[in-house]
Amino acid sequence: MVKRIVAVLGLLLLMALPLAAAGPKPLSPVGQITFEARTLGLGATFTWGRGWLTFQGKTYPIKVEGLGIVGLGYSKVNAIGKVYNLKTPLDITGTYVQAGAGIAVVGGVKGLLAKNEQGVVIDLTAMQEGVSFNLGGGGFTITLTTPR
């Protein structure tokens, strides 16, 4: 009896292995984004800045703007991130939604994962200088710009 149970469990395990291997594949980064932005929070938070998208060996200028719900302080942010699900440079444009809260005093590293309406995902790491406090719920918009 025990041998039958072990044999059936072994057979079920062998049948499940191909299903596990066929599961969703992890995303691979297809581009990189870098930008410098300023954030001012006096109740609501306002963010503005410029940077670059690198995609398929080419570099494209971008503008970053944002509005948050609750914040206080002023900071400068230098961010770099990996870009996923980008099919064309134009797909980077859109409004990105983020979640979470953060605080940085004088300096600190913050992380952010955000997604736009085209399904583009950005995994950002930002070094922040200045004093700021913000509650999540805000978002930011990225647009492609012409070089200055």
N, C-alpha and C positions, 0 to 999 in steps of 0.2 A: 504494500500500500504506500509506504513512504517513498519507494523508488518511483512509483507512478506520479506522485505529487511533484517530486523533484524533476522528473522528465517533463511534465506539463509546464511547470514554472520555467524550465530551461527553454522549452519551445516558445512560450509566450515572450520571453526575453529576446530570443533570436528574431521573432517577428516584429518586436517593437524597435529594434535598432535601426532599421532603414527609415522608420517614421521619425525618429529623433534626429537623424542626420538630414532629413528633408525639411526640417523646421525653418523658420525665417532666418535669413542670413543677417549678420550684423552689418550695420551701415559702414561704409568706408568713406573717409573724407575725400572730396573731389576738388576742394579749393581752400583758400585761406583768406581771412579778412583781418585787416589792422586798421585802427583808427584812434584819433585823439579827440576827446570830447570834454566839454565843461558841463557841470550840472549845478543848478541853483535851486534850492528848495526853500520856499517861504510858504508853507502850507502845501501847495502843489509843487511838484518838481518839474523843472524844464531842463532839457538836455539838448545840446547842439554840438556838432563836430564834423570833421572830414577825415577820410581815410582811403583805403585801397582794397579792392578785391583782386586776388590772383586766382585765375581760372584757366586751365589748359595752356599754361605758359605765357599768358598775357595778363597785363595789369590794367584795371579799370578804376577810375576815381569814383568815390561814393560820398554821399552826404548822409549824416545820421541826425535825426531829430526825435525827441521823445517828450512824453508827458506822463508824470506819475501822480498817484493819488495823494499821498501824504509824505512830506519830506521837510527837512530843515538842514541848512548848511550850504557850503559851496565847495566843490571839488573839481579836480582835473583828473581825467581817466585816460590811461593808455591801455588799449585792449588789443588782444590778438586772439583769433579763434579759428577753429576748423569749420568748414562748410560742408554740409551733406545734402544729398538730393537735388543738387543744382544741375540742370540740364543745359541752360543757356545763361549768359551773364545777366540778361534781363530778368531772370527768375529771382535774382537777389532783391529786386525792388519789392516793397510791400511793408505791411505792418507786422511786426513781430510781437508776440505775446509772451510775457514772462510771468513767473510766480515766485513768491518768497519775499523775505525781508532782509535788509542788510544794514550794517553799521561799519563805518570806517572813521577812525580818529587819527589825524595827521597822515597816516599812510596805511595801506593794507591791501591784500589781495582778495578779490571777489570773483566768484564764478557765476556763470549764467548760462542757462540753456533756453533757447527761444526758437519759435517756429512761426513762419508766415503762412499766408493763405494759399501759396503755391506748394506747400509742403517742404520748403527749404528749412533746414535745421542748422542753427549756429550754436556751437559750443564755445563760449567766450571765457577767457581768463583776463581779468583787468587789474592793473595796479592803480590804486587810487591815492591821490595826494589831497589833503585838505580834511575838513571835518564835515561829515554828513551823516544823516540818519534818514532812512526811508522805509516805508512799508510797501510791500509788493503790490501788485495789481496794475502796475503801469505797463507801458509798452513803448516801442520805438519804431520809427519808420526809416527805411534805407531807400535812397534813390541813387540811380546812376547819374553822374554829372559830367559835364565837359571839362577837360583839363583847363586849369587857369593859366 
